[in-house]
Amino acid sequence: MEDIFEIIVEEGKLSDEFKLLSESKLFAPAKALVENIATSFEDKDGNFIEQFQTEGFNARLWELYLFNLFTEHGFDILDDHNRPDFHLQKDGNELFVEASLSSEKDDEFTKEFIDESIKKNNLSVQKDLIDYYVMRMGSVLYSKLKKKYWELDWLKDKPLIFAITPSHNYISKFLPDAKIIEYLYGFRLVTQVMNGGLKLVRKEVISEHTFRDKKIPANFFSQENTENISAVIFTNNADLHKFNRTGYQQGLSEEELIIVRSGLKYNPAPDSLALEFTYNIEKGKETEEWGESLTIFHNPNAKFPLDRSVFENVRQVWLEKDNIYGGIQKEDFVYNSITCTATPLVEE
């Protein structure tokens, strides 16, 4: 693809995110990485750069994230069909992926409003944020389900995957995927903190999710036509900070930066709470994998199940007998994180 940062739209139409990426020295590593990935990316729609520079920035960044993910996992990415977004082949396996995200910005849950609610420990607002989060991600999946991609001739008898990520407000990327799991499979595991660890109290079946006066049915994988969806890919870690950390690790920018990452990660000890972590990103030292916070949720009712072996070294979840969760757990899996970036002080 041609130069993704060559401005092709009017200045007033440029998104704030694009201007931050293209102009700020703090995100020079991310810019360099985006340029590297984009050189191999094919613009099937003919409007990728225009949307990347304007209101479609986050959606197009998500596609670049997935393109790099599939490349790293050894897939051949074919450009023979205009939909869904990706046609993949690997080791005799053929599958299709449609990418989507909750991109519309919130008028109510602004950053200022969320920050103030957290500062005041407003539990009602915090509950609303979680409920709204499930509603938005459920809407993303349902809207893609209505497209009925499985009816396309070239998708017949092939696995179809929906790849989603949250982007509707700034806090959405910090919420863990527990609520997504509940929405997809229709039950929750109720736990209690005891003696510094987690104890399973009971398993509850969920029939619906609510946000104020709105309701959506739970158990997405049991709804009509979802047997045509083989799996759902999800991550809350595919934003500009992800690209920036990776670009800096790879030494793609000459800028000297201070990048500090903090968050929660998986604790391999039995029945344990998540581990807190904080570390500095070092130039030229790769410590974070591209798919570090990504999960593949397998549909137990899929007509054409996704081969579990085609994606290596990523977290995967499926259901065993009696609706018991099974899967592959990465020991370095990060649930959520926040990144702070600055330039070093220069003594005069």
N, C-alpha and C positions, 0 to 999 in steps of 0.2 A: 504494500500500500504506500502511496506517496506520502510526503511529509505531513504528518498528522497535526503539526503545530503551525503550519502555514495558514494564516487567517484567511478564511473564505467567506465569512459572514460579516455583517455590519457590527461595528464595535459595540453598539448598544445591546446586541443580542447575545454577546458572549456571557456564559454562565460564570458565577463567582468561583466555582470549583475549577473551571478550566483556567481562568486567569491566575488563580493561586498556583496551579501546577505549572503553568507556562512562564510565570514571571518571578515567583518567589525562589530565592536561593535556598530557602529551607527545604524545598521539595525538588531540588535539582537531581538527587538520586532517583526519585520516582519518575521524573521527566525522562531521564536517560533510559530507564528500564522500559517505560511505555514506548519510547522510540524503537528500542530493540525488538520488542514483541511485535509492534505494528508492521515492521518491515516484512514479516512473513505472513501477516494476516490479510486474507482476501476480503474485500468489501463487496459482498454478494448483493447488497441492496442498493449500492451506489450513493448512499447518503450517510455513511458512517462518520466521516470527518465533520460534516455539517452538524450532526446530532451530538457528536463528541464535544464540539465547541459550544453547544447551546444547551437546550433543556434536556437533552438525552445523555448528558455526560456520565451519570452514574450507571445507566443501563449499558452504555458502550464500554465503560471501564470494567464492568462485570463480565462482559464478553471477552475482553482481553485477558482477564484473570483466568477464565475457563480455558481459553485457547492455550495459555501457557501451561495450565494444569494438564491438559490432554497431551500436549507435546512432551512434557516431562515424563508422562507415564507411557510413552512409546506408541501412542495412537497415530495412525495415518488419518489426517483430517481431509476429507474429500469435499470438493466444491461443485458437486454435480447436481445439487437440488437447492432451491431457494428457501426451503423450509423443511423441517425445523432448523434451528440455528447451526447445529453441528451434526455431521454425518461421520461417524468414527469406525475405523477398522483396526483390529489388532489380533494376531494369533488365531485367525479364523473366526473371530467374533465381530459382529457388525451391530452397531447400535446408533440411536439418534438421541440428541439432547436439545431440549428447548430451554432457553435461559429467560429468566424474568426476575423482577424485584419489585418491592413496594416503594415506588419512586416518588409518588405524589407527596408533596410537603404538607405538613400539618399547619393549619391556621391556629389551632388551640394549643397543641403541645409544642410550643416554641422552646428554644434552648433556655431563654430567660425564665420562662414559666417553670420548666423542669428543674432548673437549678434552684429556684426559690422554693419549690415544693420539697426538694431533697434537703435543703438547708433547714426548713421548718419540720422535717420528718413527717410530712403529710401523707399518712398511710393510704388515705382514700385516693389521692392522685396516683400514688405508686401502684395501687391495684388497677386503676383505670389504664395506666400505661401498659401493664402486662396484658390486661384483657384486650385492649386495643391492638396490641402487638399480634396476638393470636388472630384477631379478626382480620387484620391487614394481610397477614401471611396466608390465611385461609382463602381470602379473596383472590390473591395472586394465583394460587393453585386452581381455584374453581374457574377463573377466567380463562386459564390455559386449557383446562379440561373441556370447555365448551368449543374449543377450536377443532377437536376431534381429528388430530393429526394422524391417528392410527388408520383412518380411512384412506389416506393417500396410498397410491399404488406401491410406491417405493418403501413404505413402512410396513407393509403386510408381513406378519410373522416375525417382526423384528422388535427387540426391546426399545422402549421409549422412556426417557428419563426427563423429569422436570428438575431444573437447577435453579434454586431460589436463594435470595439474600435480602436482608432488611435494609431499607434506606429511607424510610419515611420520616424519621426524626433522629436527632443525634444520639439519643439514649438507646435506640433500637439495637445498635451494634454491641451494646454492653450487656444485653439481656441473654441469659443462657438458653440453650435449646430444649430445656425440659418441657416447656409448653408446646413446642413444635412436636415433640415426641408424643405428648398426650393427644394433640390434635390428629396426628397421623394414625395412631393405633387405638385410640378410644379408651384408654385407661391410664390412671396415674398411680404411682407408688408413693404412698404417704409415709414419710420418715420422721424420726424424732432424734434430736441431738441428745445423746446419753454418753457420759463418761468420755467426752471429747471425740466421739465418733457418731456415725449414723446408724440408727436401728430401724429396720422396716417394720412399720406398724400394721399396715394393711394395703390391699390393692383395691382401688375404686374404679368402677366402670363409669365412663363419662358419656352422656348422651348428647350434650350440646355445650357450646361456649357462648358466653354472653358478654356484651359491652353495652352497658346501660339498657336501652330498649331494643337493641339489636341482638339477633341470635343466629348462629350457624350450627349445623350438625357436627358432632365430633366423629372421630374414626373415619378420616378421609379415605383410607384404603378399602373401606367397605361400601362406599357410596357408588351409585350407578355410574357405569362406564370406567371406574377407576381400575378395573381389572386390566385395562389396556395400558396402564402406567406401571412400568417395571420397578421404578425406584424414584426417590427424591434425593437430590444432592442439596445440602444446605451448609452454609458457613456464614458467620457474622464477622469474618475477618478477611474482607476483600476490598478495603477502602484505600484511599491515598496513602495512609500511614503504612499499610501492608507493602505497597509498592515502594515506598520511601525506605523502609527498613531493609527490604531485600536489595534494592539498588545500592544502598550504602554498604551493606555486607559484601556485595560483589565488587565494590570499588569502582562503580560506574561514574562517579562524580569527583571532581577535584575539590569540591567544597569540603571544608573541615567543619563538622557539625557535632553537637552533643545531642544524642538521641537516647532517651531513657524510656524503657518499656516496663510497665507494671501490670499485674493481673492475677488471675486464678488459673491453675492448671490441675490436671488429673493427679490424684494421689493413689499410687499403687497399693498402699496398705489396705487391708480388708476393712470394709465398713467405715471408711475414713472421710473426713471433710477435705475439700479442695485445698491445695497448697497455694499460698501467696508467693509471688515472685517479683523481683525487680532486678533489672540488669541493664547495662549500657550496650548499645549496638556498636560493634567495632568494625571499622573499615577493613575489608579484605578477609574478615573472619566470619564464615557462614555458620550460623547456629540455628537459624529458623528455616524450616522446610516450607515450601510453597503451600502444601496441603495440610499444614499443621493443625488447623482448626476446622477442617472440613469433615463432614459426616455423610455417608451414603445410607439412606434408610430404605431397606428392601420391602417391597409390597408382598405380603404373604398370600395375596390372592391374584398375583399377576399371571396373565396368560402366558407371557414370555418372560420368565425371570431373568434378571441380570446375573451373569456369571460372576460369582464373588471374587474370582481370581484375576479379573481383568484390571482392577485397581489394586495396586500394591501399596502397602505402608500408609493406608488411610483408615480412619475409624469407620466401621460399618456396624449397622444395627439391623437385626432381623428378629422374627418371632420363632421360638421353638414350640414344642407341644405345650398345651395348656396355657398359651399366651405368656410364656416366660421369655424375657428378653435374652437374646443371644447376640453374638457378634464378635468383632475384632476391636479391641481397645488399644489405642496408641498410648504409650506411657508418657509421651511428651505432649499430649493433647492439651491445648489451651482453650478454656471455656470462654474467656473474654479478657480484654486487655485495653489499656490506655497508653498512648505514646505522647511524650513531650519532646519537642525538638527546638533547639536553640543554637546560636552561633557562639563560639568561645569568646570570652572577653580578651581584648587585645590591650596590653599595657602600653601606654605612650611613653 
